[in-house]
């Protein structure tokens, strides 16, 4: 049975007036009242097809009726991955992802963020990265990867740290340091092959910003400012982000929201930089070195939110011999189910696996042996889905495939 919206919105309580200000700031005037309750958003939500308890209309209805306690007390706000697919389909343009985040900011102010998600943000603020990796361990990992780089390319190949005046400062997801150091090596190979002037920072190197998910605007601003200060300290011209969708979204969207101004230098993903290297002839690839069938997963924050669709596809077509698209793709691609902080919300682990079922079925239809994705959150979620659903495919970042396909003059 459908529920109609009331003819008149109830008078707002002082608490709700404050909440409404957040909503208007996030969405613009009268956006909630524009909701037609047509259900197209629910149809666009990939999790709706499997019965996951996320109904965007329910949030809008309850807010319009002044039922803010029900909304802010609902698991729905944390089960939503804020992927934005519902907004693509909404005829009124109601941006549910931004609405959900606006509501989370209220919960963050009240200290009502789920414990495990809050711990990730707190650890990043306290230790400088969201996994609490010590500076010694971080620098040891870089030294180790430099030894591997030099074993392949000779002593002139370096992984520079605190190189003042370098053109590019490159930042990582802590998972690369702790679990996937070969991703660091792959990026170093690409930079070396391109003859890039680049550096890591010894101080601020964590690209991630889980405050985007928790709603903690103050913490979000601190984490963005740290990266900005380090680019300035080292005198770099450009900040290049590792393959991490939410990190890229945070550094592109966050400065104006959290700091009140744009950053004074450009920010790009390494995927965009690799696309530029290929177009300018700074790197050359042999796609036959990646002969297995590869498909591509569009991360929501990199794709739908930031419009990075064609660059990764150009890179993949140059790096692999056999590429096949998922259907649907680009703006219409299905979320992996791990966004919005879900990977940190262990209490919703069962729901996270259920959300990913539609993605598993999408991958299976391609027949691909490898799923490439430029996002470590997606990478981890897709790996978990493969284990859970016994899907025998490999998950790889684009930089890994590019590094494997590099053709270096004078080197077999």
C-alpha positions as CSV (number, residue, x, y, z in Angstrom):
1,X,0.0,0.0,0.0
2,X,1.5,3.3,-1.0
3,X,1.6,6.3,1.3
4,X,0.8,9.8,0.1
5,X,2.7,12.8,1.1
6,X,0.7,15.3,3.3
7,X,-0.7,18.4,1.7
8,X,1.0,20.5,4.3
9,X,4.4,20.0,5.9
10,X,4.1,20.1,9.7
11,X,5.5,23.0,11.7
12,X,9.2,22.4,12.4
13,X,10.6,21.9,15.9
14,X,13.8,23.9,16.7
15,X,15.8,20.7,16.4
16,X,14.3,20.0,13.1
17,X,14.8,23.5,11.9
18,X,18.6,23.1,12.5
19,X,18.5,19.8,10.6
20,X,16.5,21.4,7.8
21,X,19.3,24.0,7.5
22,X,21.8,21.2,6.9
23,X,19.6,19.6,4.3
24,X,19.0,22.9,2.4
25,X,22.8,23.6,2.6
26,X,23.5,20.2,1.1
27,X,20.7,20.0,-1.5
28,X,19.4,23.5,-2.2
29,X,15.9,25.0,-1.5
30,X,12.7,22.9,-1.7
31,X,14.5,19.7,-2.9
32,X,12.7,17.5,-0.4
33,X,9.3,19.0,-1.3
34,X,10.1,18.2,-5.0
35,X,10.0,14.4,-4.2
36,X,7.2,12.8,-6.2
37,X,7.2,9.6,-4.2
38,X,7.3,7.8,-7.6
39,X,9.6,5.1,-6.5
40,X,12.1,5.5,-9.4
41,X,14.9,6.0,-6.9
42,X,14.2,2.7,-5.2
43,X,14.2,1.0,-8.6
44,X,17.6,2.6,-9.4
45,X,19.1,1.4,-6.1
46,X,20.8,-1.9,-6.8
47,X,20.3,-3.1,-3.3
48,X,16.6,-2.7,-3.5
49,X,16.4,-5.7,-5.9
50,X,17.6,-8.0,-3.2
51,X,15.5,-6.6,-0.4
52,X,18.2,-4.6,1.5
53,X,16.4,-2.1,3.8
54,X,17.3,1.1,1.9
55,X,14.3,3.0,0.6
56,X,15.2,6.6,-0.3
57,X,11.5,7.6,-0.4
58,X,11.1,6.6,3.3
59,X,13.8,9.0,4.4
60,X,12.1,11.9,2.4
61,X,8.6,11.1,3.8
62,X,9.7,11.0,7.4
63,X,11.7,14.2,7.1
64,X,8.7,16.0,5.5
65,X,6.5,14.7,8.3
66,X,8.9,16.0,10.9
67,X,9.8,12.5,12.0
68,X,13.5,13.3,12.4
69,X,14.0,10.9,15.4
70,X,12.9,8.0,13.2
71,X,15.2,9.0,10.4
72,X,18.3,9.7,12.6
73,X,17.7,6.5,14.6
74,X,17.5,4.2,11.6
75,X,20.1,1.8,10.4
76,X,19.1,2.9,6.9
77,X,21.4,5.9,7.2
78,X,24.4,3.7,7.6
79,X,23.3,0.9,5.2
80,X,23.1,3.4,2.4
81,X,26.4,3.4,0.4
82,X,25.7,7.0,-0.9
83,X,26.5,5.6,-4.3
84,X,24.3,8.2,-6.1
85,X,22.6,5.7,-8.5
86,X,19.2,6.7,-7.3
87,X,19.9,10.3,-8.1
88,X,20.7,9.4,-11.7
89,X,17.1,8.1,-12.1
90,X,15.2,10.6,-9.9
91,X,13.1,12.9,-12.2
92,X,13.2,15.6,-9.5
93,X,16.9,15.5,-9.0
94,X,16.8,14.7,-5.3
95,X,20.4,13.9,-4.4
96,X,20.0,11.1,-1.8
97,X,23.7,10.6,-1.3
98,X,24.2,14.3,-0.2
99,X,21.0,14.1,1.9
100,X,22.2,11.0,3.7
101,X,25.6,12.6,4.4
102,X,23.9,15.8,5.7
103,X,21.9,13.7,8.1
104,X,25.1,11.9,9.2
105,X,26.7,15.3,10.0
106,X,24.0,15.7,12.6
107,X,24.7,12.3,14.1
108,X,28.4,13.1,14.1
109,X,27.8,16.3,16.1
110,X,25.8,14.2,18.6
111,X,28.4,11.5,18.9
112,X,26.2,8.9,17.3
113,X,28.5,7.6,14.6
114,X,28.9,3.7,14.7
115,X,31.9,2.9,16.9
116,X,34.0,1.1,14.3
117,X,33.6,3.9,11.7
118,X,34.4,6.5,14.3
119,X,37.6,4.6,15.2
120,X,38.9,4.8,11.7
121,X,38.4,8.6,11.6
122,X,39.9,9.0,15.1
123,X,43.0,6.9,14.2
124,X,43.6,9.0,11.1
125,X,43.5,12.2,13.2
126,X,45.7,10.8,16.0
127,X,48.3,8.8,14.1
128,X,48.3,10.4,10.6
129,X,46.8,7.5,8.8
130,X,43.7,5.4,9.2
131,X,45.5,2.1,10.1
132,X,47.9,3.6,12.7
133,X,51.0,2.6,10.7
134,X,54.1,4.1,12.3
135,X,56.4,6.3,10.3
136,X,59.2,3.8,10.7
137,X,57.1,1.0,9.2
138,X,55.9,3.2,6.4
139,X,59.5,4.3,5.4
140,X,60.8,0.7,5.8
141,X,58.1,-0.4,3.3
142,X,59.2,2.3,0.8
143,X,62.8,1.3,1.2
144,X,61.9,-2.3,0.6
145,X,60.0,-1.4,-2.6
146,X,62.9,0.8,-3.7
147,X,65.2,-2.3,-3.4
148,X,62.7,-4.2,-5.6
149,X,62.6,-1.3,-8.1
150,X,66.4,-1.1,-8.4
151,X,66.7,-4.9,-8.8
152,X,64.7,-4.5,-12.0
153,X,65.8,-1.1,-13.3
154,X,69.2,-0.4,-11.7
155,X,70.5,1.9,-9.0
156,X,69.3,5.0,-10.7
157,X,65.7,4.0,-10.0
158,X,64.4,5.6,-6.8
159,X,61.4,6.0,-4.7
160,X,62.0,9.6,-3.4
161,X,60.8,10.8,-0.1
162,X,60.6,14.5,0.9
163,X,62.1,15.5,-2.5
164,X,61.6,19.3,-2.4
165,X,60.6,20.8,-5.7
166,X,59.3,17.6,-7.2
167,X,56.5,18.2,-9.7
168,X,54.2,15.5,-8.2
169,X,53.4,14.5,-4.6
170,X,51.9,11.0,-4.6
171,X,49.7,9.8,-1.7
172,X,48.6,6.3,-0.8
173,X,45.8,4.3,0.8
174,X,47.3,2.8,4.0
175,X,46.2,-0.6,2.9
176,X,48.9,-0.4,0.2
177,X,51.6,0.0,2.9
178,X,50.2,-2.7,5.2
179,X,48.8,-5.3,2.8
180,X,49.5,-4.4,-0.9
181,X,53.0,-3.0,-1.1
182,X,53.3,-4.2,-4.7
183,X,50.9,-1.5,-5.7
184,X,53.4,1.0,-4.4
185,X,56.1,-0.7,-6.5
186,X,53.8,-0.7,-9.6
187,X,53.2,3.1,-9.3
188,X,57.0,3.6,-8.9
189,X,57.6,1.6,-12.1
190,X,55.2,3.8,-14.0
191,X,56.7,7.0,-12.6
192,X,60.2,5.8,-13.4
193,X,59.2,4.8,-17.0
194,X,57.6,8.2,-17.5
195,X,60.7,10.0,-16.2
196,X,58.4,11.8,-13.7
197,X,59.6,14.2,-11.1
198,X,57.8,12.9,-8.0
199,X,58.0,12.3,-4.3
200,X,56.3,10.8,-1.3
201,X,56.0,12.7,1.9
202,X,57.4,11.3,5.1
203,X,54.7,13.1,7.1
204,X,51.4,13.2,5.4
205,X,50.9,10.4,2.9
206,X,47.4,9.0,3.7
207,X,45.0,9.9,0.9
208,X,41.9,8.5,2.6
209,X,39.4,10.5,4.5
210,X,36.7,8.5,6.2
211,X,35.1,11.7,7.5
212,X,33.4,11.8,4.2
213,X,31.4,8.8,5.4
214,X,31.1,9.6,9.1
215,X,29.8,13.1,8.6
216,X,32.5,14.7,10.7
217,X,33.2,17.9,8.8
218,X,35.8,19.1,11.2
219,X,37.9,16.0,10.9
220,X,37.4,16.0,7.1
221,X,38.9,19.5,7.0
222,X,41.9,18.6,9.2
223,X,42.8,15.6,6.9
224,X,42.5,17.7,3.7
225,X,44.5,20.5,5.2
226,X,47.3,18.2,6.2
227,X,47.8,17.1,2.5
228,X,47.5,20.7,1.3
229,X,50.2,21.8,3.8
230,X,52.5,19.0,2.8
231,X,52.2,19.9,-0.9
232,X,53.2,23.5,0.0
233,X,56.0,22.4,2.3
234,X,57.6,20.3,-0.4
235,X,56.9,22.8,-3.2
236,X,55.2,20.4,-5.4
237,X,53.0,21.5,-8.3
238,X,50.4,18.7,-8.3
239,X,48.8,16.2,-5.9
240,X,48.3,12.8,-7.4
241,X,46.0,10.4,-5.6
242,X,46.3,6.6,-5.5
243,X,43.5,4.5,-6.8
244,X,40.9,5.3,-4.1
245,X,37.5,6.6,-5.0
246,X,36.4,8.2,-1.7
247,X,39.9,9.7,-1.3
248,X,39.6,11.4,-4.6
249,X,36.1,12.6,-3.9
250,X,37.2,13.9,-0.5
251,X,40.1,16.0,-1.9
252,X,38.0,17.3,-4.8
253,X,34.7,18.0,-3.0
254,X,36.0,18.6,0.5
255,X,38.1,21.7,0.4
256,X,35.3,24.1,-0.5
257,X,32.9,22.3,1.9
258,X,35.3,22.0,4.9
259,X,37.9,24.7,4.4
260,X,35.8,27.3,2.5
261,X,38.1,27.6,-0.5
262,X,39.6,25.6,-3.4
263,X,43.1,24.2,-3.2
264,X,45.8,26.3,-4.9
265,X,47.1,23.3,-6.9
266,X,45.5,20.7,-9.2
267,X,44.5,17.3,-7.9
268,X,44.3,14.2,-10.1
269,X,44.0,10.5,-9.8
270,X,47.0,8.4,-11.0
271,X,44.5,6.9,-13.5
272,X,44.2,10.3,-15.2
273,X,48.0,10.8,-15.1
274,X,48.6,7.4,-16.7
275,X,46.1,8.3,-19.4
276,X,48.1,11.5,-20.0
277,X,51.4,9.5,-20.1
278,X,50.0,7.2,-22.8
279,X,48.6,10.1,-24.9
280,X,51.9,11.9,-24.8
281,X,54.0,8.9,-25.4
282,X,55.8,9.0,-22.1
283,X,55.1,5.4,-21.4
284,X,54.6,2.5,-23.8
285,X,52.7,-0.7,-23.2
286,X,52.5,-4.2,-24.6
287,X,48.9,-5.4,-24.0
288,X,49.8,-9.0,-24.8
289,X,51.5,-9.2,-21.4
290,X,48.0,-9.1,-19.9
291,X,46.3,-11.7,-22.0
292,X,43.4,-12.7,-19.7
293,X,39.9,-11.3,-20.2
294,X,39.5,-8.1,-18.1
295,X,36.4,-6.2,-17.2
296,X,36.1,-2.8,-15.4
297,X,34.2,-1.8,-12.3
298,X,33.4,2.0,-12.1
299,X,33.8,3.2,-8.5
300,X,30.9,5.4,-7.5
301,X,33.0,8.2,-6.1
302,X,35.4,8.3,-9.0
303,X,32.8,7.7,-11.7
304,X,29.3,8.9,-10.9
305,X,30.5,11.6,-8.4
306,X,33.6,12.9,-10.2
307,X,33.0,11.9,-13.9
308,X,36.1,9.8,-14.4
309,X,34.8,7.3,-17.0
310,X,36.8,7.4,-20.2
311,X,40.4,7.8,-18.8
312,X,40.4,4.3,-17.1
313,X,39.0,2.7,-20.2
314,X,41.6,4.2,-22.4
315,X,44.3,3.0,-20.0
316,X,42.9,-0.5,-19.9
317,X,42.5,-0.8,-23.7
318,X,46.2,0.1,-24.0
319,X,47.3,-2.3,-21.1
320,X,45.3,-5.5,-21.7
321,X,44.7,-7.6,-24.8
322,X,41.1,-8.5,-24.1
323,X,38.6,-6.0,-22.5
324,X,34.9,-6.4,-22.0
325,X,32.4,-4.0,-20.4
326,X,30.1,-4.8,-17.6
327,X,26.4,-4.1,-18.3
328,X,25.3,-1.6,-17.1
329,X,28.4,0.7,-16.8
330,X,29.5,4.2,-16.3
331,X,26.8,6.4,-14.7
332,X,24.5,3.4,-14.4
333,X,27.0,1.0,-13.0
334,X,26.1,-0.9,-9.8
335,X,27.8,0.0,-6.6
336,X,30.0,-2.8,-5.2
337,X,28.2,-2.5,-1.9
338,X,31.2,-1.5,0.2
339,X,31.0,2.3,-0.1
340,X,29.6,4.8,2.4
341,X,31.8,3.4,5.2
342,X,30.3,-0.1,4.9
343,X,33.7,-1.8,5.0
344,X,34.2,-0.4,8.5
345,X,30.8,-1.3,9.8
346,X,31.4,-4.9,10.8
347,X,27.9,-5.0,12.4
348,X,26.5,-4.8,8.9
349,X,28.7,-7.5,7.4
350,X,25.9,-9.7,6.3
351,X,24.1,-6.8,4.7
352,X,27.3,-5.8,2.9
353,X,27.6,-9.2,1.3
354,X,23.9,-9.1,0.3
355,X,24.4,-5.7,-1.3
356,X,27.1,-7.1,-3.4
357,X,25.1,-9.9,-4.9
358,X,24.0,-7.9,-7.9
359,X,27.6,-7.0,-8.6
360,X,28.7,-10.6,-8.5
361,X,26.0,-11.5,-11.0
362,X,27.1,-8.6,-13.2
363,X,30.7,-9.8,-13.1
364,X,29.7,-13.4,-13.9
365,X,27.9,-12.3,-17.0
366,X,31.1,-10.9,-18.5
367,X,33.0,-14.1,-18.3
368,X,36.1,-12.1,-17.2
369,X,39.0,-13.6,-15.3
370,X,40.1,-10.2,-13.9
371,X,38.1,-7.2,-12.6
372,X,40.1,-4.0,-12.7
373,X,39.0,-1.1,-10.5
374,X,40.8,2.1,-9.4
375,X,39.6,2.0,-5.8
376,X,40.9,0.2,-2.8
377,X,37.5,0.2,-1.1
378,X,36.0,-1.5,-4.1
379,X,39.1,-3.8,-4.4
380,X,38.5,-5.1,-0.8
381,X,34.8,-5.4,-1.2
382,X,35.1,-7.3,-4.5
383,X,37.7,-9.6,-3.0
384,X,35.3,-10.3,-0.1
385,X,32.5,-10.9,-2.5
386,X,34.6,-13.4,-4.5
387,X,35.3,-15.4,-1.3
388,X,31.7,-15.2,-0.1
389,X,30.1,-16.2,-3.5
390,X,32.9,-18.5,-4.6
391,X,33.6,-16.3,-7.6
392,X,36.9,-17.3,-9.2
393,X,38.2,-14.0,-10.6
394,X,41.1,-11.8,-9.7
395,X,40.8,-8.2,-8.6
396,X,43.5,-5.7,-9.7
397,X,44.2,-2.0,-9.7
398,X,44.9,-0.4,-13.0
399,X,48.4,0.6,-12.0
400,X,49.2,-3.1,-11.6
401,X,48.1,-3.9,-15.1
402,X,49.9,-0.9,-16.5
403,X,53.2,-1.8,-14.7
404,X,52.9,-5.4,-16.0
405,X,52.6,-4.2,-19.5
406,X,55.4,-1.6,-19.5
407,X,57.8,-1.6,-22.3
408,X,61.2,-0.2,-21.3
409,X,63.7,0.7,-24.0
410,X,66.7,-1.5,-23.7
411,X,65.0,-3.9,-21.3
412,X,63.5,-7.3,-22.3
